């Protein structure tokens, strides 16, 4: 199946739909419609397009959420951080990813 893109909550709006701030979710239904259907932990959730930030490619770096918290691009777990390192290893999935300090949710 071809990837349709990735989406995350824009502000507080989509959090009411069950999305976590900073976490990216796979788009499973046409992102050109008014409503976007996302895979949220193996449950399809329909969210208004205006409540989302959309992108074509899967994120490759940590999202910074209410510094000093990060969201892992691999498993979506949050992790506390001190300082501003370039890379961080996820305690949950064990993968290491770059931190995108410009990508603040």
Buried (B, 14 or more C-beta within 10 A) or exposed (E): EEEBBBBBBBEEBBEEBBBBBBBBBBBBBEBEEEBBBBEBEEEEBEBEBEBBBBBEEEBEBBBBBEEEBBBBBBEBBBBEBEEEEEEBEBEEBEEEBEBBEEBEB
